[in-house]
Amino acid sequence: MLAWIPGPIEKGLLGGAKVAFKDRYDVTAFRCNQCGHLDMFVN
Ligand SMILES: [Zn+2]
């Protein structure tokens, strides 16, 4: 699932993204039928 996280990603010891769950925001994307551009919204 696509998600947006505010601020720089803090890297964990193994190189993975270490992010607190409460700082995650789901991203909703809408595709334009005319030109195909993508609008994304973060709640
Ligand atoms: Zn468009």
mmCIF file of the protein (N, C-alpha, C, O) and its ligand, coordinates in Angstrom:
data_MODEL
# 
_entry.id   MODEL 
# 
loop_
_entity.id 
_entity.type 
_entity.pdbx_number_of_molecules 
1 polymer     1 
2 non-polymer 1 
# 
_entity_poly.entity_id                      1 
_entity_poly.type                           'polypeptide(L)' 
_entity_poly.nstd_linkage                   no 
_entity_poly.nstd_monomer                   no 
_entity_poly.pdbx_seq_one_letter_code       MLAWIPGPIEKGLLGGAKVAFKDRYDVTAFRCNQCGHLDMFVN 
_entity_poly.pdbx_seq_one_letter_code_can   MLAWIPGPIEKGLLGGAKVAFKDRYDVTAFRCNQCGHLDMFVN 
_entity_poly.pdbx_strand_id                 A 
# 
loop_
_entity_poly_seq.entity_id 
_entity_poly_seq.num 
_entity_poly_seq.mon_id 
_entity_poly_seq.hetero 
1 1  MET n 
1 2  LEU n 
1 3  ALA n 
1 4  TRP n 
1 5  ILE n 
1 6  PRO n 
1 7  GLY n 
1 8  PRO n 
1 9  ILE n 
1 10 GLU n 
1 11 LYS n 
1 12 GLY n 
1 13 LEU n 
1 14 LEU n 
1 15 GLY n 
1 16 GLY n 
1 17 ALA n 
1 18 LYS n 
1 19 VAL n 
1 20 ALA n 
1 21 PHE n 
1 22 LYS n 
1 23 ASP n 
1 24 ARG n 
1 25 TYR n 
1 26 ASP n 
1 27 VAL n 
1 28 THR n 
1 29 ALA n 
1 30 PHE n 
1 31 ARG n 
1 32 CYS n 
1 33 ASN n 
1 34 GLN n 
1 35 CYS n 
1 36 GLY n 
1 37 HIS n 
1 38 LEU n 
1 39 ASP n 
1 40 MET n 
1 41 PHE n 
1 42 VAL n 
1 43 ASN n 
# 
loop_
_struct_asym.id 
_struct_asym.entity_id 
A 1 
B 2 
# 
loop_
_chem_comp.id 
_chem_comp.type 
_chem_comp.mon_nstd_flag 
ALA 'L-peptide linking' y 
ARG 'L-peptide linking' y 
ASN 'L-peptide linking' y 
ASP 'L-peptide linking' y 
CYS 'L-peptide linking' y 
GLN 'L-peptide linking' y 
GLU 'L-peptide linking' y 
GLY 'peptide linking'   y 
HIS 'L-peptide linking' y 
ILE 'L-peptide linking' y 
LEU 'L-peptide linking' y 
LYS 'L-peptide linking' y 
MET 'L-peptide linking' y 
PHE 'L-peptide linking' y 
PRO 'L-peptide linking' y 
THR 'L-peptide linking' y 
TRP 'L-peptide linking' y 
TYR 'L-peptide linking' y 
VAL 'L-peptide linking' y 
ZN  non-polymer         . 
# 
_pdbx_entity_nonpoly.entity_id   2 
_pdbx_entity_nonpoly.name        ? 
_pdbx_entity_nonpoly.comp_id     ZN 
# 
_pdbx_nonpoly_scheme.asym_id         B 
_pdbx_nonpoly_scheme.entity_id       2 
_pdbx_nonpoly_scheme.mon_id          ZN 
_pdbx_nonpoly_scheme.ndb_seq_num     1 
_pdbx_nonpoly_scheme.pdb_seq_num     101 
_pdbx_nonpoly_scheme.auth_seq_num    101 
_pdbx_nonpoly_scheme.pdb_mon_id      ZN 
_pdbx_nonpoly_scheme.auth_mon_id     ZN 
_pdbx_nonpoly_scheme.pdb_strand_id   A 
_pdbx_nonpoly_scheme.pdb_ins_code    . 
# 
loop_
_atom_site.group_PDB 
_atom_site.id 
_atom_site.type_symbol 
_atom_site.label_atom_id 
_atom_site.label_alt_id 
_atom_site.label_comp_id 
_atom_site.label_asym_id 
_atom_site.label_entity_id 
_atom_site.label_seq_id 
_atom_site.pdbx_PDB_ins_code 
_atom_site.Cartn_x 
_atom_site.Cartn_y 
_atom_site.Cartn_z 
_atom_site.occupancy 
_atom_site.B_iso_or_equiv 
_atom_site.pdbx_formal_charge 
_atom_site.auth_seq_id 
_atom_site.auth_comp_id 
_atom_site.auth_asym_id 
_atom_site.auth_atom_id 
_atom_site.pdbx_PDB_model_num 
ATOM   1   N  N  . MET A 1 1  ? 0.849  -1.202 0.000   1.00 0.00 ? 1   MET A N  1 
ATOM   2   C  CA . MET A 1 1  ? 0.000  0.000  0.000   1.00 0.00 ? 1   MET A CA 1 
ATOM   3   C  C  . MET A 1 1  ? 0.871  1.234  0.000   1.00 0.00 ? 1   MET A C  1 
ATOM   4   O  O  . MET A 1 1  ? 1.882  1.305  0.699   1.00 0.00 ? 1   MET A O  1 
ATOM   5   N  N  . LEU A 1 2  ? 0.465  2.196  -0.790  1.00 0.00 ? 2   LEU A N  1 
ATOM   6   C  CA . LEU A 1 2  ? 1.214  3.442  -0.872  1.00 0.00 ? 2   LEU A CA 1 
ATOM   7   C  C  . LEU A 1 2  ? 0.956  4.290  0.377   1.00 0.00 ? 2   LEU A C  1 
ATOM   8   O  O  . LEU A 1 2  ? -0.182 4.425  0.825   1.00 0.00 ? 2   LEU A O  1 
ATOM   9   N  N  . ALA A 1 3  ? 2.010  4.845  0.918   1.00 0.00 ? 3   ALA A N  1 
ATOM   10  C  CA . ALA A 1 3  ? 1.866  5.690  2.102   1.00 0.00 ? 3   ALA A CA 1 
ATOM   11  C  C  . ALA A 1 3  ? 2.848  6.840  2.017   1.00 0.00 ? 3   ALA A C  1 
ATOM   12  O  O  . ALA A 1 3  ? 3.899  6.729  1.385   1.00 0.00 ? 3   ALA A O  1 
ATOM   13  N  N  . TRP A 1 4  ? 2.501  7.939  2.652   1.00 0.00 ? 4   TRP A N  1 
ATOM   14  C  CA . TRP A 1 4  ? 3.385  9.099  2.706   1.00 0.00 ? 4   TRP A CA 1 
ATOM   15  C  C  . TRP A 1 4  ? 3.772  9.332  4.147   1.00 0.00 ? 4   TRP A C  1 
ATOM   16  O  O  . TRP A 1 4  ? 2.944  9.251  5.053   1.00 0.00 ? 4   TRP A O  1 
ATOM   17  N  N  . ILE A 1 5  ? 5.052  9.624  4.344   1.00 0.00 ? 5   ILE A N  1 
ATOM   18  C  CA . ILE A 1 5  ? 5.560  9.835  5.689   1.00 0.00 ? 5   ILE A CA 1 
ATOM   19  C  C  . ILE A 1 5  ? 6.216  11.202 5.748   1.00 0.00 ? 5   ILE A C  1 
ATOM   20  O  O  . ILE A 1 5  ? 7.130  11.483 4.972   1.00 0.00 ? 5   ILE A O  1 
ATOM   21  N  N  . PRO A 1 6  ? 5.764  12.058 6.660   1.00 0.00 ? 6   PRO A N  1 
ATOM   22  C  CA . PRO A 1 6  ? 6.334  13.408 6.746   1.00 0.00 ? 6   PRO A CA 1 
ATOM   23  C  C  . PRO A 1 6  ? 7.771  13.382 7.241   1.00 0.00 ? 6   PRO A C  1 
ATOM   24  O  O  . PRO A 1 6  ? 8.122  12.614 8.137   1.00 0.00 ? 6   PRO A O  1 
ATOM   25  N  N  . GLY A 1 7  ? 8.587  14.226 6.648   1.00 0.00 ? 7   GLY A N  1 
ATOM   26  C  CA . GLY A 1 7  ? 9.958  14.375 7.095   1.00 0.00 ? 7   GLY A CA 1 
ATOM   27  C  C  . GLY A 1 7  ? 10.859 13.298 6.517   1.00 0.00 ? 7   GLY A C  1 
ATOM   28  O  O  . GLY A 1 7  ? 10.386 12.384 5.842   1.00 0.00 ? 7   GLY A O  1 
ATOM   29  N  N  . PRO A 1 8  ? 12.151 13.403 6.781   1.00 0.00 ? 8   PRO A N  1 
ATOM   30  C  CA . PRO A 1 8  ? 13.107 12.419 6.272   1.00 0.00 ? 8   PRO A CA 1 
ATOM   31  C  C  . PRO A 1 8  ? 12.887 11.066 6.913   1.00 0.00 ? 8   PRO A C  1 
ATOM   32  O  O  . PRO A 1 8  ? 12.493 10.972 8.075   1.00 0.00 ? 8   PRO A O  1 
ATOM   33  N  N  . ILE A 1 9  ? 13.146 10.015 6.146   1.00 0.00 ? 9   ILE A N  1 
ATOM   34  C  CA . ILE A 1 9  ? 12.992 8.658  6.661   1.00 0.00 ? 9   ILE A CA 1 
ATOM   35  C  C  . ILE A 1 9  ? 14.216 8.310  7.500   1.00 0.00 ? 9   ILE A C  1 
ATOM   36  O  O  . ILE A 1 9  ? 15.358 8.478  7.074   1.00 0.00 ? 9   ILE A O  1 
ATOM   37  N  N  . GLU A 1 10 ? 13.944 7.827  8.690   1.00 0.00 ? 10  GLU A N  1 
ATOM   38  C  CA . GLU A 1 10 ? 15.027 7.407  9.569   1.00 0.00 ? 10  GLU A CA 1 
ATOM   39  C  C  . GLU A 1 10 ? 15.383 5.972  9.257   1.00 0.00 ? 10  GLU A C  1 
ATOM   40  O  O  . GLU A 1 10 ? 14.545 5.074  9.343   1.00 0.00 ? 10  GLU A O  1 
ATOM   41  N  N  . LYS A 1 11 ? 16.644 5.765  8.890   1.00 0.00 ? 11  LYS A N  1 
ATOM   42  C  CA . LYS A 1 11 ? 17.072 4.430  8.503   1.00 0.00 ? 11  LYS A CA 1 
ATOM   43  C  C  . LYS A 1 11 ? 17.349 3.575  9.721   1.00 0.00 ? 11  LYS A C  1 
ATOM   44  O  O  . LYS A 1 11 ? 17.976 4.015  10.685  1.00 0.00 ? 11  LYS A O  1 
ATOM   45  N  N  . GLY A 1 12 ? 16.872 2.352  9.658   1.00 0.00 ? 12  GLY A N  1 
ATOM   46  C  CA . GLY A 1 12 ? 17.156 1.403  10.728  1.00 0.00 ? 12  GLY A CA 1 
ATOM   47  C  C  . GLY A 1 12 ? 18.527 0.786  10.554  1.00 0.00 ? 12  GLY A C  1 
ATOM   48  O  O  . GLY A 1 12 ? 19.256 1.126  9.622   1.00 0.00 ? 12  GLY A O  1 
ATOM   49  N  N  . LEU A 1 13 ? 18.877 -0.114 11.444  1.00 0.00 ? 13  LEU A N  1 
ATOM   50  C  CA . LEU A 1 13 ? 20.205 -0.705 11.433  1.00 0.00 ? 13  LEU A CA 1 
ATOM   51  C  C  . LEU A 1 13 ? 20.458 -1.520 10.161  1.00 0.00 ? 13  LEU A C  1 
ATOM   52  O  O  . LEU A 1 13 ? 21.593 -1.600 9.690   1.00 0.00 ? 13  LEU A O  1 
ATOM   53  N  N  . LEU A 1 14 ? 19.418 -2.115 9.614   1.00 0.00 ? 14  LEU A N  1 
ATOM   54  C  CA . LEU A 1 14 ? 19.591 -2.964 8.443   1.00 0.00 ? 14  LEU A CA 1 
ATOM   55  C  C  . LEU A 1 14 ? 19.250 -2.235 7.155   1.00 0.00 ? 14  LEU A C  1 
ATOM   56  O  O  . LEU A 1 14 ? 19.115 -2.866 6.106   1.00 0.00 ? 14  LEU A O  1 
ATOM   57  N  N  . GLY A 1 15 ? 19.109 -0.926 7.215   1.00 0.00 ? 15  GLY A N  1 
ATOM   58  C  CA . GLY A 1 15 ? 18.842 -0.165 6.017   1.00 0.00 ? 15  GLY A CA 1 
ATOM   59  C  C  . GLY A 1 15 ? 17.371 -0.019 5.689   1.00 0.00 ? 15  GLY A C  1 
ATOM   60  O  O  . GLY A 1 15 ? 17.003 0.684  4.748   1.00 0.00 ? 15  GLY A O  1 
ATOM   61  N  N  . GLY A 1 16 ? 16.537 -0.679 6.461   1.00 0.00 ? 16  GLY A N  1 
ATOM   62  C  CA . GLY A 1 16 ? 15.103 -0.557 6.223   1.00 0.00 ? 16  GLY A CA 1 
ATOM   63  C  C  . GLY A 1 16 ? 14.571 0.728  6.826   1.00 0.00 ? 16  GLY A C  1 
ATOM   64  O  O  . GLY A 1 16 ? 15.196 1.331  7.698   1.00 0.00 ? 16  GLY A O  1 
ATOM   65  N  N  . ALA A 1 17 ? 13.417 1.133  6.353   1.00 0.00 ? 17  ALA A N  1 
ATOM   66  C  CA . ALA A 1 17 ? 12.805 2.342  6.877   1.00 0.00 ? 17  ALA A CA 1 
ATOM   67  C  C  . ALA A 1 17 ? 12.195 2.053  8.244   1.00 0.00 ? 17  ALA A C  1 
ATOM   68  O  O  . ALA A 1 17 ? 11.391 1.135  8.401   1.00 0.00 ? 17  ALA A O  1 
ATOM   69  N  N  . LYS A 1 18 ? 12.588 2.843  9.211   1.00 0.00 ? 18  LYS A N  1 
ATOM   70  C  CA . LYS A 1 18 ? 12.042 2.682  10.555  1.00 0.00 ? 18  LYS A CA 1 
ATOM   71  C  C  . LYS A 1 18 ? 11.117 3.871  10.829  1.00 0.00 ? 18  LYS A C  1 
ATOM   72  O  O  . LYS A 1 18 ? 11.572 4.986  11.084  1.00 0.00 ? 18  LYS A O  1 
ATOM   73  N  N  . VAL A 1 19 ? 9.849  3.614  10.771  1.00 0.00 ? 19  VAL A N  1 
ATOM   74  C  CA . VAL A 1 19 ? 8.876  4.695  10.880  1.00 0.00 ? 19  VAL A CA 1 
ATOM   75  C  C  . VAL A 1 19 ? 7.802  4.312  11.889  1.00 0.00 ? 19  VAL A C  1 
ATOM   76  O  O  . VAL A 1 19 ? 7.267  3.204  11.861  1.00 0.00 ? 19  VAL A O  1 
ATOM   77  N  N  . ALA A 1 20 ? 7.507  5.222  12.755  1.00 0.00 ? 20  ALA A N  1 
ATOM   78  C  CA . ALA A 1 20 ? 6.427  4.978  13.711  1.00 0.00 ? 20  ALA A CA 1 
ATOM   79  C  C  . ALA A 1 20 ? 5.098  4.916  12.965  1.00 0.00 ? 20  ALA A C  1 
ATOM   80  O  O  . ALA A 1 20 ? 4.841  5.718  12.067  1.00 0.00 ? 20  ALA A O  1 
ATOM   81  N  N  . PHE A 1 21 ? 4.277  3.978  13.337  1.00 0.00 ? 21  PHE A N  1 
ATOM   82  C  CA . PHE A 1 21 ? 3.025  3.771  12.617  1.00 0.00 ? 21  PHE A CA 1 
ATOM   83  C  C  . PHE A 1 21 ? 2.147  5.008  12.658  1.00 0.00 ? 21  PHE A C  1 
ATOM   84  O  O  . PHE A 1 21 ? 1.428  5.282  11.697  1.00 0.00 ? 21  PHE A O  1 
ATOM   85  N  N  . LYS A 1 22 ? 2.189  5.754  13.737  1.00 0.00 ? 22  LYS A N  1 
ATOM   86  C  CA . LYS A 1 22 ? 1.312  6.913  13.875  1.00 0.00 ? 22  LYS A CA 1 
ATOM   87  C  C  . LYS A 1 22 ? 1.712  8.043  12.927  1.00 0.00 ? 22  LYS A C  1 
ATOM   88  O  O  . LYS A 1 22 ? 0.920  8.955  12.689  1.00 0.00 ? 22  LYS A O  1 
ATOM   89  N  N  . ASP A 1 23 ? 2.926  7.995  12.384  1.00 0.00 ? 23  ASP A N  1 
ATOM   90  C  CA . ASP A 1 23 ? 3.371  9.040  11.473  1.00 0.00 ? 23  ASP A CA 1 
ATOM   91  C  C  . ASP A 1 23 ? 3.098  8.688  10.018  1.00 0.00 ? 23  ASP A C  1 
ATOM   92  O  O  . ASP A 1 23 ? 3.474  9.436  9.116   1.00 0.00 ? 23  ASP A O  1 
ATOM   93  N  N  . ARG A 1 24 ? 2.449  7.560  9.788   1.00 0.00 ? 24  ARG A N  1 
ATOM   94  C  CA . ARG A 1 24 ? 2.135  7.164  8.418   1.00 0.00 ? 24  ARG A CA 1 
ATOM   95  C  C  . ARG A 1 24 ? 0.780  7.716  8.006   1.00 0.00 ? 24  ARG A C  1 
ATOM   96  O  O  . ARG A 1 24 ? -0.170 7.731  8.790   1.00 0.00 ? 24  ARG A O  1 
ATOM   97  N  N  . TYR A 1 25 ? 0.710  8.171  6.748   1.00 0.00 ? 25  TYR A N  1 
ATOM   98  C  CA . TYR A 1 25 ? -0.549 8.654  6.204   1.00 0.00 ? 25  TYR A CA 1 
ATOM   99  C  C  . TYR A 1 25 ? -0.831 7.902  4.918   1.00 0.00 ? 25  TYR A C  1 
ATOM   100 O  O  . TYR A 1 25 ? 0.027  7.799  4.042   1.00 0.00 ? 25  TYR A O  1 
ATOM   101 N  N  . ASP A 1 26 ? -2.033 7.383  4.815   1.00 0.00 ? 26  ASP A N  1 
ATOM   102 C  CA . ASP A 1 26 ? -2.400 6.683  3.586   1.00 0.00 ? 26  ASP A CA 1 
ATOM   103 C  C  . ASP A 1 26 ? -2.553 7.680  2.446   1.00 0.00 ? 26  ASP A C  1 
ATOM   104 O  O  . ASP A 1 26 ? -3.039 8.795  2.638   1.00 0.00 ? 26  ASP A O  1 
ATOM   105 N  N  . VAL A 1 27 ? -2.138 7.268  1.275   1.00 0.00 ? 27  VAL A N  1 
ATOM   106 C  CA . VAL A 1 27 ? -2.213 8.106  0.091   1.00 0.00 ? 27  VAL A CA 1 
ATOM   107 C  C  . VAL A 1 27 ? -3.333 7.589  -0.809  1.00 0.00 ? 27  VAL A C  1 
ATOM   108 O  O  . VAL A 1 27 ? -3.405 6.400  -1.119  1.00 0.00 ? 27  VAL A O  1 
ATOM   109 N  N  . THR A 1 28 ? -4.200 8.505  -1.217  1.00 0.00 ? 28  THR A N  1 
ATOM   110 C  CA . THR A 1 28 ? -5.239 8.176  -2.176  1.00 0.00 ? 28  THR A CA 1 
ATOM   111 C  C  . THR A 1 28 ? -4.884 8.827  -3.505  1.00 0.00 ? 28  THR A C  1 
ATOM   112 O  O  . THR A 1 28 ? -4.613 10.027 -3.560  1.00 0.00 ? 28  THR A O  1 
ATOM   113 N  N  . ALA A 1 29 ? -4.884 8.042  -4.571  1.00 0.00 ? 29  ALA A N  1 
ATOM   114 C  CA . ALA A 1 29 ? -4.490 8.560  -5.877  1.00 0.00 ? 29  ALA A CA 1 
ATOM   115 C  C  . ALA A 1 29 ? -5.660 8.469  -6.852  1.00 0.00 ? 29  ALA A C  1 
ATOM   116 O  O  . ALA A 1 29 ? -6.378 7.470  -6.887  1.00 0.00 ? 29  ALA A O  1 
ATOM   117 N  N  . PHE A 1 30 ? -5.839 9.521  -7.639  1.00 0.00 ? 30  PHE A N  1 
ATOM   118 C  CA . PHE A 1 30 ? -6.866 9.547  -8.665  1.00 0.00 ? 30  PHE A CA 1 
ATOM   119 C  C  . PHE A 1 30 ? -6.212 9.802  -10.014 1.00 0.00 ? 30  PHE A C  1 
ATOM   120 O  O  . PHE A 1 30 ? -5.420 10.733 -10.159 1.00 0.00 ? 30  PHE A O  1 
ATOM   121 N  N  . ARG A 1 31 ? -6.541 8.978  -11.000 1.00 0.00 ? 31  ARG A N  1 
ATOM   122 C  CA . ARG A 1 31 ? -5.952 9.119  -12.327 1.00 0.00 ? 31  ARG A CA 1 
ATOM   123 C  C  . ARG A 1 31 ? -6.928 9.853  -13.239 1.00 0.00 ? 31  ARG A C  1 
ATOM   124 O  O  . ARG A 1 31 ? -8.122 9.554  -13.267 1.00 0.00 ? 31  ARG A O  1 
ATOM   125 N  N  . CYS A 1 32 ? -6.393 10.827 -13.987 1.00 0.00 ? 32  CYS A N  1 
ATOM   126 C  CA . CYS A 1 32 ? -7.188 11.586 -14.934 1.00 0.00 ? 32  CYS A CA 1 
ATOM   127 C  C  . CYS A 1 32 ? -7.429 10.747 -16.187 1.00 0.00 ? 32  CYS A C  1 
ATOM   128 O  O  . CYS A 1 32 ? -6.486 10.211 -16.770 1.00 0.00 ? 32  CYS A O  1 
ATOM   129 N  N  . ASN A 1 33 ? -8.687 10.633 -16.599 1.00 0.00 ? 33  ASN A N  1 
ATOM   130 C  CA . ASN A 1 33 ? -8.995 9.829  -17.789 1.00 0.00 ? 33  ASN A CA 1 
ATOM   131 C  C  . ASN A 1 33 ? -8.576 10.516 -19.077 1.00 0.00 ? 33  ASN A C  1 
ATOM   132 O  O  . ASN A 1 33 ? -8.381 9.841  -20.087 1.00 0.00 ? 33  ASN A O  1 
ATOM   133 N  N  . GLN A 1 34 ? -8.430 11.835 -19.076 1.00 0.00 ? 34  GLN A N  1 
ATOM   134 C  CA . GLN A 1 34 ? -8.077 12.548 -20.306 1.00 0.00 ? 34  GLN A CA 1 
ATOM   135 C  C  . GLN A 1 34 ? -6.583 12.440 -20.594 1.00 0.00 ? 34  GLN A C  1 
ATOM   136 O  O  . GLN A 1 34 ? -6.196 12.034 -21.690 1.00 0.00 ? 34  GLN A O  1 
ATOM   137 N  N  . CYS A 1 35 ? -5.754 12.791 -19.643 1.00 0.00 ? 35  CYS A N  1 
ATOM   138 C  CA . CYS A 1 35 ? -4.322 12.840 -19.914 1.00 0.00 ? 35  CYS A CA 1 
ATOM   139 C  C  . CYS A 1 35 ? -3.526 11.836 -19.082 1.00 0.00 ? 35  CYS A C  1 
ATOM   140 O  O  . CYS A 1 35 ? -2.323 11.676 -19.290 1.00 0.00 ? 35  CYS A O  1 
ATOM   141 N  N  . GLY A 1 36 ? -4.171 11.175 -18.163 1.00 0.00 ? 36  GLY A N  1 
ATOM   142 C  CA . GLY A 1 36 ? -3.475 10.151 -17.408 1.00 0.00 ? 36  GLY A CA 1 
ATOM   143 C  C  . GLY A 1 36 ? -2.658 10.675 -16.244 1.00 0.00 ? 36  GLY A C  1 
ATOM   144 O  O  . GLY A 1 36 ? -1.973 9.901  -15.576 1.00 0.00 ? 36  GLY A O  1 
ATOM   145 N  N  . HIS A 1 37 ? -2.718 11.983 -15.985 1.00 0.00 ? 37  HIS A N  1 
ATOM   146 C  CA . HIS A 1 37 ? -1.933 12.468 -14.844 1.00 0.00 ? 37  HIS A CA 1 
ATOM   147 C  C  . HIS A 1 37 ? -2.556 11.980 -13.547 1.00 0.00 ? 37  HIS A C  1 
ATOM   148 O  O  . HIS A 1 37 ? -3.736 11.636 -13.482 1.00 0.00 ? 37  HIS A O  1 
ATOM   149 N  N  . LEU A 1 38 ? -1.738 11.962 -12.540 1.00 0.00 ? 38  LEU A N  1 
ATOM   150 C  CA . LEU A 1 38 ? -2.139 11.376 -11.274 1.00 0.00 ? 38  LEU A CA 1 
ATOM   151 C  C  . LEU A 1 38 ? -2.183 12.462 -10.209 1.00 0.00 ? 38  LEU A C  1 
ATOM   152 O  O  . LEU A 1 38 ? -1.218 13.196 -9.997  1.00 0.00 ? 38  LEU A O  1 
ATOM   153 N  N  . ASP A 1 39 ? -3.324 12.540 -9.552  1.00 0.00 ? 39  ASP A N  1 
ATOM   154 C  CA . ASP A 1 39 ? -3.446 13.435 -8.403  1.00 0.00 ? 39  ASP A CA 1 
ATOM   155 C  C  . ASP A 1 39 ? -3.426 12.579 -7.150  1.00 0.00 ? 39  ASP A C  1 
ATOM   156 O  O  . ASP A 1 39 ? -4.134 11.576 -7.052  1.00 0.00 ? 39  ASP A O  1 
ATOM   157 N  N  . MET A 1 40 ? -2.609 12.988 -6.199  1.00 0.00 ? 40  MET A N  1 
ATOM   158 C  CA . MET A 1 40 ? -2.517 12.217 -4.963  1.00 0.00 ? 40  MET A CA 1 
ATOM   159 C  C  . MET A 1 40 ? -2.892 13.091 -3.776  1.00 0.00 ? 40  MET A C  1 
ATOM   160 O  O  . MET A 1 40 ? -2.523 14.263 -3.697  1.00 0.00 ? 40  MET A O  1 
ATOM   161 N  N  . PHE A 1 41 ? -3.625 12.498 -2.871  1.00 0.00 ? 41  PHE A N  1 
ATOM   162 C  CA . PHE A 1 41 ? -4.084 13.215 -1.682  1.00 0.00 ? 41  PHE A CA 1 
ATOM   163 C  C  . PHE A 1 41 ? -3.688 12.444 -0.439  1.00 0.00 ? 41  PHE A C  1 
ATOM   164 O  O  . PHE A 1 41 ? -3.743 11.215 -0.397  1.00 0.00 ? 41  PHE A O  1 
ATOM   165 N  N  . VAL A 1 42 ? -3.288 13.196 0.569   1.00 0.00 ? 42  VAL A N  1 
ATOM   166 C  CA . VAL A 1 42 ? -2.941 12.591 1.845   1.00 0.00 ? 42  VAL A CA 1 
ATOM   167 C  C  . VAL A 1 42 ? -3.905 13.113 2.891   1.00 0.00 ? 42  VAL A C  1 
ATOM   168 O  O  . VAL A 1 42 ? -4.054 14.320 3.079   1.00 0.00 ? 42  VAL A O  1 
ATOM   169 N  N  . ASN A 1 43 ? -4.544 12.200 3.554   1.00 0.00 ? 43  ASN A N  1 
ATOM   170 C  CA . ASN A 1 43 ? -5.498 12.619 4.583   1.00 0.00 ? 43  ASN A CA 1 
ATOM   171 C  C  . ASN A 1 43 ? -4.772 13.060 5.841   1.00 0.00 ? 43  ASN A C  1 
ATOM   172 O  O  . ASN A 1 43 ? -5.411 13.448 6.819   1.00 0.00 ? 43  ASN A O  1 
HETATM 173 ZN ZN . ZN  B 2 .  ? -5.751 15.511 -16.810 1.00 0.00 2 101 ZN  A ZN 1 
# 
